[in-house]
Amino acid sequence: MTLKKQLIGLGLLALLLFACKPTDEVKNVAVFDDYAFLENNIKTLASDDFMGREPFTEGEELTVDFLAKVYQEIGLKPVFGDSYFQEVPCVSVVYDTDDEINLETQGGTIALKKDVDYIAQTPHLQEKVSLDDSELVFAGYGIVAPEYGWNDYEGLDVKGKTVLVLVNDPGFATGDEDLFRGKAMTYYGRWTYKYEEAARQGAAGVMVIHNTDAAGYEFKVLTNTAGSNIYLEKDNKNKDLCTLTGWITEDATSRLFEANGLDFNKFKNDALKSNFKPMNLATTISLDFENDLTYQNTRNVVGMIEGSQRPEENIVYTAHWDHFGYGPVADNDSIYNGAADNATALAAMLQTAKAFVGSEQPERSVVFAAVTAEESGLMGSAYYAQHNPFPTEKTVANLNFELLLPMGRMKDVMVTGFGMSELEKYVEEEAAKQDRYVVAEATPENGMYYRSDHFSFARVGIPSLFIKGWQDSREYGKEWAEEKVKEYWATKYHKPADEYDPDTADLTGIMEDAQLFYQIGERLANENTFPKWYDGSEFKNIREESMN
């Protein structure tokens, strides 16, 4: 054992001794001193051998077989008869479209280059798909939100047309806390919502206007992972969705407006008002798509501990196992290993599962779901939530592991989507036993609550929690932690550089987070009450209807 790991081990021991004060007892802490189990699982899942854990590839086979083996070794019970695998019927699409499209405007031709000015795909599950001479319309934020008195489509017929819509929602741009949720993104700000709403309005196409601050990531993050996607298999071949879905840069949008004698910034500002009027851009767009379709199943890997008294009632932990496989080369590397996204979190879930197996049998069942195709739009968790092996109304809560950075122990516990549900009370009380405090996410404008697997459970009404230590390092403080997080977003997120380096990684904070997840779940699994959504949550009515 290296000196570094000896010191880490001593630190963990000190942590456990502190946590086990008689007045604030934490049960079954021994497994959270097993640093080797955690690290070995991360090393394996993030290794080049697993080829970036892309669904439908050899990387998937290696990953799900490894997870099933660990589940069995830990002692989790299979959920689907004698199998840990929930088959998720999907369609893998490798797509291509025009390298350049020419938009005929009032001021002449505007050429847009693929991966520079725009990216586009079609969700229609056909080998060849075309969009022909579709009128472009600027539809503001593309939001219909009656509770906020907002309708960007009011009086607008977009059937057959392609709408350009701004990313995020008006609250972000204005900072007005009385407008939507102010700086914090609502679901109306997510690109997924904008795709859905455009389809409901009958639009033939939708392109989200990219802005780095409002989206929370650079345009390159989108182009890095363009070219393929995964959809859940549907009988209607996704014909209920827009023919074209994609993104366009602000620069390209500005050129388009200018060629039509319009000022994009003016209309962008006008879109901040509820009485905004959409603008027909007197321009048409045509695109041809070629799709290589592969119909096959990918898999969620699900194990459980059966409840002793109320086995139908359950707490479900989730962590996605997938990443992007091979992609564009950066620094002579093309394997997108996904160490922090999401091998560390997946390993932390395994640590928590091992702790539950070593504990007294809980009254409620405890489920551990390693879900597939998160990076393709939360497909695996959506399928699980829609085909829950337990009754939805008896699923007490979802606790989701995502993006745990190996930067040591943290004083904070960051709640993403702060203010959503009574689960936050559990976090606060259990975090105090670790001498930690609860804090809201620093960048709620990025809409992270709607970007990971817990959201699939929230959408069907199940109270869902997304937590981690991210803002206040015990050893180095807040500014250091902020810089580490910024560095990850800028240099590693969805890039080949997201690799595990044992020489620089400090997993003690991840271990502490795994223990916190255990403490919260252990309480939930032995209670007979159900945590509720807070008033104002968009999921409260869904839950109440499912419980009646």
Secondary structure as UniProt FT lines:
FT   HELIX           3..19
FT   HELIX           22..24
FT   HELIX           30..33
FT   HELIX           35..45
FT   HELIX           48..50
FT   TURN            51..52
FT   TURN            55..56
FT   HELIX           58..74
FT   STRAND          77..78
FT   TURN            81..82
FT   STRAND          85..97
FT   STRAND          100..105
FT   TURN            106..107
FT   STRAND          108..114
FT   TURN            115..117
FT   STRAND          118..121
FT   STRAND          128..138
FT   TURN            140..141
FT   STRAND          144..145
FT   HELIX           146..148
FT   STRAND          150..151
FT   TURN            152..155
FT   STRAND          162..166
FT   HELIX           170..174
FT   TURN            177..178
FT   TURN            180..183
FT   HELIX           187..189
FT   HELIX           191..200
FT   TURN            201..202
FT   STRAND          205..210
FT   HELIX           212..215
FT   HELIX           219..224
FT   TURN            225..227
FT   STRAND          228..232
FT   TURN            235..240
FT   STRAND          244..249
FT   HELIX           250..259
FT   TURN            260..261
FT   HELIX           264..270
FT   TURN            271..272
FT   TURN            274..275
FT   STRAND          279..305
FT   STRAND          310..320
FT   STRAND          325..330
FT   TURN            331..332
FT   STRAND          333..336
FT   HELIX           339..343
FT   HELIX           344..357
FT   STRAND          364..371
FT   TURN            375..377
FT   HELIX           379..386
FT   HELIX           392..394
FT   STRAND          395..400
FT   STRAND          412..415
FT   TURN            416..419
FT   HELIX           423..432
FT   TURN            433..435
FT   STRAND          437..440
FT   HELIX           444..446
FT   HELIX           448..450
FT   HELIX           454..458
FT   TURN            459..461
FT   STRAND          464..468
FT   TURN            474..476
FT   HELIX           478..491
FT   TURN            492..494
FT   TURN            496..497
FT   TURN            502..504
FT   HELIX           508..525
FT   TURN            535..536
FT   TURN            538..539
FT   HELIX           540..547
//
